[in-house]
Amino acid sequence: MSYISASDYELEDEEFYDDDDEESDDDNSDDDDARSNAPRGKNLRDDLEAAFKDDFNFKGNFAVSKTFSLTPQPGLHIEGVGMIGLPLSEREAKLIEAAAIQAPFGRGTETVVDTTVRDTFEINPDRFSFKNPAWAEFLQQVMKTVAEGLGFPPTRPLPRAELYKLLLYKTGSHFLPHKDTEKTEGMFASLIIVLPSKFQGGEVHVSHGDNEDVFDVSPSSEFSISALAWYTDVTHEVKPVTSGYRLAISYNLVNTLRGLPAPHLPDVHSAVSKVQHIFHMWANGEYDREHSSGTIAYLLDHKYSDVSLEFAALKGKDAALVSNIQRVAEKEGVCLRFGNLVYEVSGDGGSDFGYGVPRMEIINDTEYRIEGLYDLEGDLAKLKRPIRLSEKLDLIPKRPFKGESPDEEDFEGYTGNVGAPMTHWYRRVALVMYLVGAGKGPEAPLDAVYASRKLKRWMAEGPTERNKKMAQFILDNGYFGLSYGSDKRGGMLHENALLLIDLAVEWNDFAMWVGVLKKSGIDKVPQLLGSVPLIRAWNVFPFNVTRPMLVPSQHLQPRSVSYAHASNISCRFEKLIRHQSSTGAKVEFINDLRAPLPHDQQDAARWCAQHMAEALSSITKPSVDDVKAFVSIAKTEGLTFFSNTILEQVIQFPHIFDFWVALAEELWKKRDSLVPPGGTPEEKSGSTAALNYILDRLIAVATPEYDWQVVYGPNATAFSANYRLPIDQHRVLKLLDLMTLTHRVHNSVQLITLASRPQSHLPTKYRQFVTPLIPMLKVRFRKYHPSHFPILDLFLRTLVERYLQDLLGGPSQQPEALVNKVDCRCEDCAKANRFLRSDAVTVTFRAPQQRRSHIESQLHTALQGGFTFTTITQGSPYTLQVTKKHETLEEGKWNTRVRNACAFFATVGTPDELVRIMGERYPDVQAALNGTKPYEVGNPTLVLPPGEGAATVTTSATEATASGAQAGPVVAGVKRKAEDEDVIDLSSD
């Protein structure tokens, strides 16, 4: 990529052409005159103040363009051709070309034809006319628009549009940079009306002094009319038409007021040249040091707030000045900024004469300073410290706040005979100017946020000098420390790193890319950035091209990105893979790398395969986020590979219930893509068998952890290794959903058995886990097919039977599950066990603190929340008093047990439902509740629907005989009298 230097640009502007045969003026004379009249004093501030008083306040434009949608047909008639229809057709364009002549141009005193300079066809005005009367009215509308755009005062009459030429541009036609001469007395501008005709290209480039613009009307050319106008001393160029025909009418705009000079561009160019000359002298050290400054602050004419500090918000004279000197400042190395100018005055106040805050009578100190800088686009560039200014050397005008009232006052009040201290602050916005790179002024007042914002705005320009400067600054000063969790700096890390990584790829700078990875820490924690920006580098930098071990960056300085310590890109990506957060992340990253590889990249493909095998050979503890990656392996490598390599590893990790369930669900959902559609019957059968095996294993390993999160008691404390996290019945529901989804209802028997088995303190388990689970099961089973209802019945029957056997027992003997005990065999715990088995309410332990804490911990484990603990501090050692709570004492009593059982059965179902659920064992339920015979658990049989596994499955390996008596309707908790004893009856009258 090549770039045009400033000197090249000046040479291009030295030569221009006229569009007729009149002699051209010397267009460089204005610049020479302006520079000869420029101030050559010793004081920079005085020279700039004088130059800024020139006329910059032109309200118009040196050139204008306007497109009109609703326009009349001009009725264009050409002698010898006839009426021309619009939009212009190719046939009529060729007729016009045949009737036209090659357009000449003026070179000195000669009129010449040279198609390398001007390749256009023209027709003189005496050979064409407009037949539509509405065209004249439309032309007046165009003139109003043009006059306003060129800065005509509203009170001045419109100029006259004098028809000049009909111009035809065909593909390849153009006109090099030139200026229009005054072709008639009073002419001051040119007007070009482009008629409807489809074409591309033909952009008009206009410039005057350092102001430039480009008018491209081709996008709307087919059905619209566009008007372009410029003053005669404006340089303009018509770029080549790339396709189609461009048909245009040329007018001379002529002054209509006799006795008054024709409208013209004010001498802004001369004023700008004076300022440029001063800037040039300043940059080249031609001002005496005692009369020159590092920073000049020019007080703007209007007041602005911080919110509106940008070029687009400037008004009147301020906008005119900044817009005209901006380019010469940049060319001469002078930086323009907007600054918050503060004038602080401190002194002593006199008497207030009864009017409140007094006047400042004595001034002790004054200071001018800039407290904040904004670039012309409104972006704040933070300053490390305020910029202090000299009233004599740095301010235009010297006393900018003369006659103004302070914006803020601070008055401390009178203190006896001492004067009353007070401070005044004055605030305005100033145009701040300083040399770039001269060691004066606020050299590069940037911060990383500012630099990042500017680089994003300019990055489309490529690796320009200013873009490289901004990238360098971000790398040197931006925050790149690693960030986790809620650290707010993580956003800055991500933003800056992503920007520089994208630029390194865009600029094809491998060393810069490596340097950014290392500086930001992304090479060690790549998940902070994500894979997409890294994949772009993989696709751009050559994989198998060996690079030297020390490769300097092409664009950034050695102090930031010294060298790429890697032979090629594969070395860097090995490290990125190694530092991925999980095996699943590694798999996804490698899949992303090999997805775009073309067939000829065999080395890269082998490299990806090798690192994939390494990642899968040693899987780290997975999470739900890894499921997608593992299923992708099952799809690409096959289910047998998945079973042997991945399954056997992931089932070894404890307590990853959610992962096992999510993996089984995803495998089932993607089963059609996992079984090869075009394989042989044997292959399909083998894949199906492998999938079933995998699903069975995952369900089998997940089922025992259905209640891993159960905790006994609302205020449980982790006193033992058996402590568990808060209760979660939803694991049972997840397992049932999975079994139903994958047609593995037979696996539910294992879940039913586990969910109903005695475990730790069984009453608490039923109260906190089983009882809330029952309504959830009922709701869930309503979504299932009726063929699955026997599973729910079996589940509920098993829970009822376990309750009767393990929690109800008989009236003469308390069930073992209700007898709490501690496992420790020390002397204190033996005493605690005797207390638990007895009817005693209170027991005391006089012992040192360590033993008292041990006893309390063991009793907590035996029965969470069943006791109150009181420490008696009389005597030494202290005494621990343990008291059974009322519910603990009542829990073991027969009447309490019966009442609790009836309440539990009411949650299981209605009386009719309970009869159906218990079936032939219902009389045994009644006998157990009446206390005539304790209930013994049998092994009920589950009849599965077709396709769900074995024909029958039992819930226990032990056989038990049950009564075959039939039972009637049931109502829980209703008593009726018998002749010899009270009988609890669950049937209604």
NORPE-V524013 format. One record per pair of residues at least 24 apart in sequence whose C-alpha atoms are under 10 Angstrom apart, sorted by the first residue. I is the first residue (numbers start at 0). J is the second residue. Records with the same first field share a line. If there is no record, write none. Layout:
I: J  J
This chain:
0: 461  462
2: 463
5: 330
11: 176
12: 176  177  234
14: 175  176  177
15: 106  116  175  176  177  178  234  235  236
16: 104  105  106  107  116  117  174  175  176  177  178  179  234  235  236
17: 103  104  105  106  107  110  175  176  177  178  179  180  234
18: 102  103  104  105  106  110  117  174  176  177  178  179  180  182
19: 102  103  104  105  106  109  110  111  178  179  180  181  182
20: 103  104  105  106  107  108  109  110  111  180  182
21: 104  105  106  107  108  109  110  179  180  181  182
22: 105  106  107  108  109  110  180
23: 105  106  107  108  177  178  179  180
24: 107  178  180  232
26: 178  232  234
29: 208  266  268  269  272
30: 208  268  269  270  271  272  273
31: 269  272
32: 269  272  273
33: 266  268  269  270  271  272  273  274  275  276
34: 269  270  271  272  273  274  275  276  277
35: 272  273  276
36: 269  270  272  273  276
37: 269  270  272  273  274  275  276  277
38: 273  274  276  277
39: 276  277  280  285  286
40: 277  285  286  287  290
41: 285  286  287  288  289  290  291
42: 286  287  288  289  290  291  292  391  392
43: 277  278  280  281  285  286  287  288  290  291  292  295  392  393
44: 290  291  292  294  295  296  297  391  392  393  394  395  396  397
45: 290  291  391  392  393  394  395  396  397
46: 273  274  277
47: 273  274  277  278  295  297  395
48: 274  297  394  395  396  397
49: 273  274  395
50: 270  271  272  273  274  275  277
51: 270  271  273  274  297  320  324  395
52: 270  320
53: 266  267  269  270  271  273  274  320
54: 265  266  267  268  269  270  271  316  319  320
55: 265  266  267  268  269  270  271  315  316  317  318  319  320  321  322  323  324
56: 265  267  315  316  317  318  319  320  323
57: 149  150  264  265  266  267  315  316  318  319  320
58: 147  148  149  150  151  152  315  316  318  319
59: 146  147  148  149  150  151  152  264  265
60: 145  146  147  148  149  150  151  210  228  229  230  264
61: 148  149  150  188  205  206  207  210  211  212  228  229  230  231  232  233  263  264  265
62: 145  148  149  150  188  189  190  205  206  207  211  212  213  214  227  228  229  230  231  233  235
63: 144  145  146  147  148  149  190  205  212  213  214  226  227  228  229  230
64: 144  145  148  190  191  192  213  214  215  216  225  226  227  228  229
65: 141  144  145  148  192  214  216  224  225  226  227  228
66: 141  192  193  216  219  220  223  224  225  226  227
67: 141  219  222  223  224  225  226
68: 219  220  222  223  224  225
69: 222  223  224
70: 133  134  137  222  223  224
71: 131  132  133  134  135  136  137  224
72: 129  130  131  132  133  134  137  194  195  224
73: 128  129  130  131  132  133  134  135  137  138  194
74: 128  129  130  131  132  133  134
75: 127  128  129  130  131  134  194
76: 126  127  128  129  130  131
77: 122  124  125  126  127  128  129  165
78: 122  125  126  127  128
79: 126  127
80: 126  127
81: 127
82: 127  128  129  130
84: 195  196
85: 194  195  196  197  221  222
86: 194  195  196  197  220  221  222  223  246
87: 194  195  196  197  221  222  243  244  245  246
88: 195  196  197  243  244
89: 196  197  243  244
92: 167  168  169  196  243  244  245  246
93: 167  169  244
95: 120  121  122  165  166  167  246
96: 120  121  122  166  167  168  169
98: 122  126
99: 123  126  165  166  167
100: 166  167
101: 166  167
102: 164  166  167
104: 174  177
105: 177  180
114: 172  173  174  175
115: 172  173  174  175
116: 172  173  174  175  176  177
117: 172  173  174  175  176  236  237
118: 167  168  169  170  171  172  173  174  175  239
119: 166  167  168  169  171  172  173  174  245
120: 164  165  166  167  168  169  172  246
121: 163  164  165  166  167  168  246  247  248  249
122: 163  164  165  166  167  248
123: 162  163  164  165  166
124: 161  162  163  164  165  248  249  250
125: 162  163  164
126: 164  165
127: 164  165
128: 162  165
138: 192  226
141: 190  192  225  226  227
142: 190  226  228  252
144: 226
145: 190  226  227  228  229
146: 228  252
148: 228  229
149: 188  228  229  230  262  263  264
150: 262  263  264
151: 262  263
152: 262
155: 255  256  262
156: 254  255  256
157: 252  253  254  255  256
158: 185  186  187  188  251  252  253  254  255  256  261  262
159: 185  186  250  251  252  253  254  255
160: 186  188  189  190  249  250  251  252  253  254
161: 186  189  190  249  250  251  252  253
162: 190  248  249  250  251  252
163: 189  190  191  248  249  250  251  252
164: 191  247  248  249  250  251
165: 191  192  246  247  248  249  250
166: 191  192  193  245  246  247  248  249
167: 193  244  245  246  247  248
168: 198  201  237  239  240  242  243  244  245  246  247
169: 198  201  239  240  241  242  243  244  245  246
170: 198  199  200  201  239  240  241  242  243  244  245
171: 200  201  238  239  240  241  242  243  244
172: 200  201  237  238  239  240  241  242  244  245
173: 200  201  202  203  236  237  238  239  240  241
174: 201  203  235  236  237  238  239
175: 204  234  235  236  237  238  239
176: 203  204  205  206  233  234  235  236  237  238
177: 205  232  233  234  235  236  237
178: 205  229  230  231  232  233  234  235  236
179: 229  230  231  232  233  234  235  251
180: 230  231  232
181: 231  232  251  252  253
182: 231  251  253
183: 251  252  253
184: 253  254  261
185: 251  252  253  254  255  256  257  259  260  261  262
186: 230  231  251  252  253  254  255  261  262  263
187: 229  230  231  232  251  252  253  254  260  261  262  263  264
188: 228  229  230  231  232  233  250  251  252  253  254  261  262  263
189: 227  228  229  230  231  233  249  250  251  252  253
190: 226  227  228  229  230  247  248  249  250  251  252
191: 225  226  227  228  229  247  248  249  250  251
192: 224  225  226  227  228  246  247  248  249  250
193: 217  220  223  224  225  226  227  245  246  247  248  249
194: 220  221  222  223  224  225  226  245  246  247  248
195: 219  220  221  222  223  224  225  244  245  246  247
196: 220  221  222  223  224  243  244  245  246  247
197: 221  222  223  242  243  244  245  246
198: 240  241  242  243  244  245  246
199: 239  240  241  242  243  244  245
200: 237  238  239  240  241  242  243  244  245
201: 236  237  238  239  240  241  242  244  245
202: 236  237  238  239  240
203: 227  235  236  237  238  239
204: 234  235  236  237  238
205: 229  233  234  235  236  237
206: 232  233  234  235  236
207: 232  233  234  235  264  267  268
208: 232  233  234  267  268  269  271  272  323  326  327
209: 268  271  272  322  323  324  325  326  327
210: 268  322  323  324  325  326
211: 235
213: 237
217: 245
220: 245  246
221: 245
228: 252
229: 264
230: 262  263  264
231: 263  264
232: 263  264
233: 264
267: 319  320  323  324
268: 323  324
270: 320  323  324
271: 320  323  324  325  326  327  328
272: 323  324  327
273: 324
274: 323  324  327  328
275: 324  325  326  327  328  329  330  331  333
276: 327  331
277: 328  331
278: 324  327  328  329  330  331  332  333  432  433  434
279: 327  328  330  331  332  333
280: 331
281: 331  332  333  433  434
282: 331  332  333  433  434  435  436  437
283: 331  332  437
284: 437
289: 392
290: 391  392  393
291: 392  393
292: 388  389  391  392  393  432  433  434  439  440
293: 388  392  393  432  433  434  435  437  438  439  440  441  442
294: 334  386  387  388  389  392  393  394  431  432  433  434  439  440  441
295: 335  388  389  392  393  394  395  429  430  431  432  433  434  440
296: 335  336  337  338  339  340  368  369  388  389  390  392  393  394  395  396  397  399  428  429  430  431  432  433
297: 337  338  340  393  394  395  396  397  399  428  429  430  431  432
298: 337  338  340  394  395  396  397  398  399  400  427  428  429  430  431
299: 337  395  399  427  428  429  430  431
300: 427  428  429
301: 427  428  429
302: 426  427  428  429
303: 339  427  428  429
304: 339  427  428
305: 337  338  339  371  373  377  379  428
306: 377
307: 377
308: 336  337  338  339  372  373  374  375  376  377  378  379  428
309: 336  337  373  374  375  376  377  378  379
310: 336  337  374  375  376  377
311: 375  376  377
312: 375  376  377
317: 430
321: 375  430
325: 375
328: 432  433  434
329: 434  435
331: 434  435
332: 433  434  435  436  437
333: 431  432  433  434  435  436  437
334: 374  431  432  433  434  435  436  442  443
335: 372  373  374  375  430  431  432  433  434  435
336: 371  372  373  374  375  376  377  378  379  380  429  430  431  432  433
337: 369  371  372  373  374  375  376  377  378  379  428  429  430  431  432
338: 368  369  370  371  372  373  374  379  380  386  427  428  429  430  431  432
339: 368  369  370  371  372  373  385  426  427  428  429  430  431
340: 367  368  369  370  371  372  385  386  387  388  399  425  426  427  428  429  430  431
341: 366  367  368  369  370  371  385  387  388  400  406  424  425  426  427  428  429
342: 366  367  368  369  388  399  400  405  406  423  424  425  426  427
343: 367  368  405  407  408  422  423  424  425  426
344: 405  408  421  422  423  424  425
345: 408  409  420  421  422  423  424
346: 410  418  419  420  421  422  423
347: 410  411  412  413  417  418  419  420  421  422
348: 410  411  412  413  418  419  420  421  422
349: 413  418  419  420  421
350: 413  418  419
356: 408  409  410  411  412  421
357: 410  412  419  421
358: 421
359: 410  419  420  421  422  423
360: 418  419
361: 418  419  420  421
362: 420  421  422
363: 420  422
364: 422
365: 390  422  423  424
366: 390  424
367: 393  394  424  425  426
368: 426
369: 426  427  428  429  431
371: 428  444
372: 428  429  430  431  441  444  445
373: 430  431  444  449
374: 431  449  453
375: 430
376: 453
378: 448  449  450  452  453
379: 444  445  446  448  449
380: 443  444  445  446  447  448  449  450
381: 444  445  446  447  448  449
382: 441  443  444  445  446
383: 441  444  445  446
384: 441  444
385: 441
386: 440  441
387: 440
388: 440
393: 431  432
394: 429  431
395: 429  430
399: 425  427  429
400: 425  426  427
443: 472
445: 469  472  473  476
446: 472  473  476  477
447: 472  473  474  475  476  477  478  491  495
448: 473  476  477  478  491  494  495
449: 473
450: 476  477  495
451: 477  491  494  495  498  499
452: 495
454: 498  499  502
455: 498  499  502
458: 498  501  502  505
459: 502  505
461: 502  505  506
462: 502  503  505  506  553  554
463: 554
464: 554
466: 502  554
467: 502  554  555  556
468: 554  555  556
470: 495  498  499  502  503  554  555
471: 499  554  555  556  558  559  560
472: 555  559
473: 498  499  559
474: 499  511  514  515  518  519  555  558  559  560
475: 518  556  558  559  560
476: 559
477: 519
478: 518  519
479: 515  516  517  518  519  520  521
480: 518  519  520  521
481: 518  519  520  521  523  524  527
482: 520  524  527
483: 527
489: 527  528
490: 527
492: 519  520  521  527  528
493: 519  521  527  528  529
494: 528
495: 519
496: 520  521  527  528  532
497: 528  529  531  532  533
498: 532
500: 532  533  535  536
501: 532  533  535  536
503: 536  552  553  554
504: 532  533  535  536  537  538  539  540
505: 535  536  539
506: 553  554
507: 536  539  540  553  554
508: 536  540  550  551  552  553  554  555
509: 536  539  540  541  546  550  551  552  553  562  563  565  567  568
510: 549  550  551  552  553  554  555  560  561  562  563  564  565
511: 550  551  552  553  554  555  556  557  559  560  561  562  563
512: 536  552  560  563
513: 552  560  561  562  563  564  565  568  571
514: 552  555  559  560  561  562  563  564
515: 559  560
516: 571  575
517: 560  563
518: 559  560
521: 575  578
522: 571  572  573  574  575  576  577  578  579
523: 574  575  576  577  578  579  580
524: 574  575  576  577  578  579  580
525: 574  575  576  577  578  579  580
526: 575  578  579  580  584
527: 579  580
529: 588
530: 575  584  587  588  589  591  592
531: 588  591  592
533: 572  575  588  591  592
534: 572  588  589  591  592  593  595
535: 592
536: 568
537: 568  569  572  591  592  593  595  596
538: 592  593  595  596
539: 568
540: 567  568  569
541: 567  568  569  603
542: 567  568  569  570  600  602  603
543: 567  568  569  600  601  602  603
544: 568  569
545: 569
569: 603  606  607
573: 606  607  610
576: 610  611  614
577: 610  614
580: 619
581: 614  618  619  620  621  622  624  625
582: 611  613  614  615  616  617  618  619  620  621  622  625  628  629
583: 614  615  618  619  620  621  622  623  624  625  626  627  628  629  630  631
584: 614  621  624  625  627  628  629
585: 610  611  614  615  625  628
586: 610  611  612  614  615  625  627  628  629  631  632
587: 611  625  627  628  629  631  632
588: 628
589: 614
590: 628  631  632
612: 644
615: 641  644  645  648
616: 644  645  648
617: 644  645  648
618: 644  645  648  649
619: 648  649  652
620: 648  649  651  652  653  655  658
621: 649  652  655  658  659
622: 655  656  657  658  659  661  662
623: 655  656  657  658  659  660  661  662
624: 658  661
625: 658  661  662
626: 658  659  660  661  662  663  664  665  666
627: 661  662  665  666
629: 662  665  666
630: 662  663  665  666  669  670  673
631: 666  669  673
632: 673
633: 666  669  670  672  673  674  690
634: 666  669  670  671  672  673  674  675
635: 672  673
636: 673
637: 673  674  675  686  689
638: 666  673  674  685  686  687  688  689  690  692  693
639: 685  686  688  689  690  693
640: 689
641: 689  690  693
642: 689  690  692  693  696
643: 693
646: 693  694  696  697
647: 693  696
649: 697
650: 696  697  699  700  701
651: 700
652: 700
653: 700  701  704
654: 700  701  703  704  707  708
655: 700  701  704
656: 697  698  700  701  702  703  704  705  707  730  734
657: 701  730  733
658: 697  701
659: 694  696  697  698  699  700  701  702
660: 694  697  698  700  701  702  730  733  734  736  737
661: 697  733  737
662: 693  694  697
663: 690  693  694  695  696  697  698  737  738  741
664: 694  736  737  738  740  741
666: 690  693  694  741
667: 691  694  737  740  741
668: 740  741
691: 741  743
694: 737  738  741  743
695: 738  741  743  746
698: 734  737  738  743  746  747  750
699: 746  747  749  750
701: 730  734  750
702: 730  731  733  734  735  746  747  749  750  751  753  754
703: 749  750  753  754
704: 730  731  750  753
705: 729  730  731  732  733  734  750  753  754
706: 730  731  753  754  768
709: 764  767  768
710: 763  764  767  768  863
711: 759  760  761  762  763  764  766  767  768  859  860  862  863  864
712: 763  764  766  767  859  862  863  864  865
713: 767  863  864
714: 863  864
715: 859  860  863  864
716: 856  859  860  863
717: 856  859  860
718: 853  855  856  857  858  859  860
719: 856  857  859  860
721: 759  860
722: 860
726: 764  767  768
727: 767  768  772
728: 767  768  769  771  772  773  775  776
729: 772  775  776
731: 772  775  776
732: 772  775  776  779  780
735: 776  779  780  790
736: 779  780  782  783
738: 947
739: 783  784  787  947
740: 783
741: 947
742: 946  947  948
743: 946  947  948
744: 787  790  943  944  946  947  948
745: 790  941  942  943  944  947  948  949  950  951  952
746: 947  948  952
747: 790  791  793  794  954
748: 790  793  794  941  952  953  954  955
749: 953  954  955
750: 794  954
751: 790  791  793  794  795  796  797  798  954
752: 794  797  798  801  953  954  955
753: 954
754: 794  797  798
755: 794  795  797  798  799  800  801  802
756: 797  798  801  802  805
757: 801  802  805  806  816
758: 816
759: 816  819  860  861  862
760: 816  817  818  819  820  860  861  862  863
761: 801  802  805  806  815  816  817
762: 802  805  806  816  817  862  890  899
763: 862  863
765: 798  802  806  903
766: 899  903
769: 795  798  903
770: 798  902  903  904  906  907
771: 906
773: 798  903  906  907  908
774: 906  907  908
777: 907  908
785: 944
786: 942  943  944  945
787: 942  943  944  947
788: 943  944
789: 916  940  941  942  943  944
790: 941  942  943
791: 916
792: 907  912  913  915  916  917  941
793: 916  917  939  940  941  942  953  954
794: 916  941  954
795: 904  907  908  913  916  917
796: 907  913  915  916  917  918  920  939
797: 916  917  936  937  938  939  954
798: 903  904  907
799: 900  903  904  907  913  916  917  924  936
800: 917  920  923  924  934  935  936  937
801: 934  935  936  937
802: 900  903  904  934  936
803: 896  897  900  923  924  927  928  933  934  935  936
804: 927  933  934  935  936
805: 933  934  935  936
806: 890  891  896  897  899  900
807: 891  892  893  894  895  896  897  898  899  900  927  928  930  933  934
808: 893  896  897  927  928  930  932  933  934  935
809: 893  896  897  927  928  929  930  931  932  933  934
810: 891  892  893  894  896  897  927  928  929  930  931  932  933
811: 892  893  930
812: 891  892  893  933
813: 890  891  892  893  896
814: 891
817: 862  887  890  891
818: 861  862  891
819: 858  860  861  862
820: 857  858  860  861  862
821: 854  856  857  858  859  860  861  862
822: 857  858  860  861
823: 853  854  857
825: 854
827: 851  853  854
828: 853  854  855  857  858
830: 854
831: 855  857  858  881
832: 858  861
834: 881  882  883
835: 861  862  883  887  888
838: 883  888  891
839: 882  883  888
840: 866  881  882  883  884  885  887  888
841: 866  867  880  881  882  883  884
842: 879  880  881  882  883
843: 868  869  870  871  878  879  880  881  882
844: 870  871  876  877  878  879  880  881
845: 870  871  874  875  876  877  878  879  880
846: 875  876  877  878  879
847: 875  876  877  878  879
848: 876  877  878  879
850: 879
851: 876  877  878  879  880
852: 879
854: 879  881
855: 879  880  881
862: 887
893: 928  930
894: 928
896: 928
897: 927  928  929  930  972  983
898: 928  971  972
899: 972
900: 928  971  972
901: 928  970  971  972  973  985
902: 971  972
903: 971
904: 970  971  972
905: 970  971  972
908: 971
909: 968  969  970  971
910: 967  968  969  970  971  985  986  987
911: 967  968  969  970  986
912: 968  969
913: 968  969  970  971  985
914: 965  966  967  968  969  970  985  986
915: 966  968
917: 966
918: 963  964  965  966
919: 961  962  963  964  965  966
920: 960  961  962  963  964  965  966
921: 961  962  963  964  965  966  967  969  985
922: 961  962  963  964  965  966  967  984  985
923: 961  962  963  964  966
924: 984  985
925: 966  969  971  982  983  984  985  986
926: 982  983  984
927: 983
928: 972  982  983  984  985
929: 974  980  981  982  983  984  985
930: 981  982  983
931: 982
934: 961
935: 959  960  961
936: 960  961
937: 961
